[in-house]
Amino acid sequence: MFRTELGDHVVVEPGAKLIGVKVASGRYVPALALVTTQEQADALPFITSAYLYRNLNDGVVSVQPARGGPPKQIGR
């Protein structure tokens, strides 16, 4: 990911690349996807109960911002 903002509960599958976009909360990025326009990011699929990896991020407790600063704690 480069210059990309992720909303809450976003799953980025292995090998996906995101460049200069904002991904809305509750979406997932399929494996090996290349997302370089905001239109592509806005069209990403929603996470539903049928999505196999919907609970993938449940074990994440903090995220380190790319620009430095303290880690962001993930609320549950």
Backbone bond lengths (Angstrom), bond angles and torsions (degrees), N, CA, C in turn:
res aa  C-N    CA-C-N  psi(-1)  N-CA   C-N-CA  omega(-1)  CA-C   N-CA-C  phi
1 M - - - 1.446 - - 1.524 108.87 -
2 F 1.297 115.71 139.27 1.458 121.99 179.88 1.516 108.01 -140.31
3 R 1.331 116.05 123.32 1.471 121.46 -179.39 1.529 111.49 50.35
4 T 1.308 115.30 48.18 1.464 121.88 -176.94 1.514 109.67 -124.18
5 E 1.326 115.99 140.73 1.459 122.23 176.12 1.521 108.50 -113.47
6 L 1.337 115.21 132.97 1.457 120.49 178.90 1.519 109.57 -111.12
7 G 1.324 116.42 135.10 1.451 121.01 173.56 1.516 110.27 -75.14
8 D 1.313 115.98 -175.10 1.466 121.23 178.37 1.519 110.35 -72.37
9 H 1.315 115.13 147.57 1.468 122.48 174.76 1.529 112.85 56.56
10 V 1.326 116.25 43.79 1.461 122.11 175.05 1.528 108.00 -99.91
11 V 1.321 116.66 136.30 1.460 121.67 176.03 1.529 107.87 -110.59
12 V 1.334 115.61 125.08 1.460 121.73 174.83 1.525 106.11 -108.99
13 E 1.322 115.57 109.98 1.464 120.04 -177.90 1.536 110.38 -73.62
14 P 1.334 116.61 160.15 1.463 121.34 -176.22 1.533 113.47 -54.70
15 G 1.321 114.39 137.52 1.454 120.94 175.10 1.517 115.15 82.35
16 A 1.327 117.65 -4.18 1.466 120.20 179.31 1.524 109.40 -72.95
17 K 1.331 116.07 145.72 1.458 121.61 178.68 1.521 108.32 -125.67
18 L 1.329 115.35 131.21 1.460 121.79 178.84 1.517 107.87 -126.40
19 I 1.331 116.73 130.52 1.455 120.66 -176.56 1.529 109.42 -134.10
20 G 1.340 115.68 114.32 1.459 121.63 172.05 1.510 115.92 66.40
21 V 1.339 117.62 36.71 1.462 120.08 -178.80 1.525 110.43 -131.46
22 K 1.334 115.61 167.67 1.459 122.99 172.88 1.523 107.38 -115.96
23 V 1.338 116.01 124.95 1.458 121.07 179.54 1.520 107.69 -102.61
24 A 1.323 116.37 122.52 1.458 122.11 -177.94 1.528 111.28 -67.63
25 S 1.310 115.71 154.93 1.462 122.04 177.58 1.520 111.23 -56.32
26 G 1.339 114.95 147.31 1.458 120.41 174.37 1.512 115.96 76.34
27 R 1.321 117.37 18.13 1.474 121.57 178.51 1.521 109.98 -110.61
28 Y 1.323 116.07 166.12 1.461 119.68 171.37 1.512 109.80 -132.67
29 V 1.347 114.03 152.43 1.455 122.23 179.65 1.523 106.45 -109.52
30 P 1.326 118.21 113.91 1.463 120.82 -177.87 1.530 112.73 -60.65
31 A 1.314 115.39 152.29 1.463 121.74 178.17 1.523 110.58 -53.04
32 L 1.315 115.44 137.70 1.468 125.15 176.74 1.531 114.44 67.43
33 A 1.343 117.97 7.40 1.467 120.33 178.59 1.526 109.83 -67.60
34 L 1.326 116.18 148.09 1.456 123.31 172.93 1.523 106.79 -118.07
35 V 1.332 116.65 113.67 1.457 121.94 -176.74 1.519 107.89 -117.14
36 T 1.338 116.29 110.93 1.467 120.81 -175.94 1.521 113.28 -124.39
37 T 1.327 117.70 -4.42 1.464 120.12 177.72 1.526 108.89 -125.93
38 Q 1.317 115.79 153.44 1.463 119.39 178.91 1.523 110.81 -65.66
39 E 1.306 117.83 -30.63 1.465 120.85 177.09 1.531 110.71 -61.75
40 Q 1.345 116.34 -41.70 1.466 119.61 176.77 1.530 110.49 -64.33
41 A 1.319 116.67 -42.53 1.467 120.77 -179.86 1.524 110.81 -63.08
42 D 1.334 116.83 -40.93 1.467 120.70 -179.74 1.524 112.46 -67.89
43 A 1.320 117.18 -21.57 1.460 122.02 -178.63 1.527 113.13 -93.29
44 L 1.328 117.59 0.14 1.468 119.79 -179.91 1.527 109.96 -61.22
45 P 1.333 116.99 147.77 1.455 120.23 -176.32 1.533 112.50 -69.29
46 F 1.331 114.60 151.40 1.456 121.66 175.14 1.526 109.63 -80.15
47 I 1.312 115.98 148.40 1.464 121.31 173.03 1.527 107.38 -78.29
48 T 1.322 116.07 123.50 1.465 121.96 178.13 1.524 109.02 -119.53
49 S 1.309 116.37 175.85 1.469 120.17 178.43 1.526 111.37 -64.82
50 A 1.319 117.83 -20.91 1.463 121.82 179.27 1.537 112.78 -83.36
51 Y 1.331 117.23 -13.42 1.466 121.17 -177.93 1.527 109.64 -71.17
52 L 1.302 116.53 120.59 1.460 123.57 -173.33 1.532 113.42 -56.66
53 Y 1.323 117.90 -37.80 1.470 121.59 -174.38 1.531 112.81 -101.98
54 R 1.318 118.03 23.52 1.467 121.69 -174.89 1.526 113.34 -59.02
55 N 1.330 118.46 -25.43 1.461 122.02 -179.53 1.524 112.85 -103.43
56 L 1.319 117.07 14.17 1.458 121.58 -174.84 1.522 112.98 -56.55
57 N 1.322 117.66 -39.35 1.459 120.93 -174.74 1.523 113.79 -89.84
58 D 1.314 118.73 6.73 1.461 120.43 -177.97 1.520 113.14 -59.37
59 G 1.315 117.66 -28.96 1.458 121.35 -179.33 1.518 114.46 -84.36
60 V 1.333 118.65 -4.86 1.460 121.98 -179.06 1.527 108.63 -77.13
61 V 1.334 116.16 127.07 1.464 119.77 -179.69 1.522 112.87 -111.63
62 S 1.346 117.75 -19.91 1.457 120.26 176.15 1.520 109.70 -155.63
63 V 1.330 114.35 159.47 1.459 121.65 -179.96 1.517 107.57 -130.97
64 Q 1.319 117.08 133.93 1.460 121.59 179.13 1.522 109.94 -91.50
65 P 1.336 118.16 116.51 1.465 120.19 177.78 1.523 110.97 -61.53
66 A 1.315 116.76 143.08 1.463 121.76 -178.74 1.522 111.87 -66.40
67 R 1.320 117.56 -28.76 1.461 120.97 -176.84 1.526 112.51 -87.85
68 G 1.294 117.25 12.11 1.456 120.61 -179.62 1.516 111.26 89.66
69 G 1.286 115.33 -171.16 1.453 120.58 -177.38 1.512 110.23 91.07
70 P 1.314 115.20 177.49 1.468 119.09 -176.71 1.527 111.69 -71.40
71 P 1.327 117.33 153.15 1.461 120.06 176.11 1.523 111.03 -61.33
72 K 1.320 116.66 147.13 1.458 122.17 176.58 1.526 107.30 -88.36
73 Q 1.317 116.89 121.73 1.450 120.88 177.79 1.519 109.54 -76.52
74 I 1.308 116.36 139.39 1.445 122.24 -178.99 1.525 108.51 -94.39
75 G 1.326 116.67 121.61 1.461 120.88 178.95 1.508 110.99 -80.91
76 R 1.291 116.51 146.61 1.470 121.55 178.87 1.497 110.20 -118.80
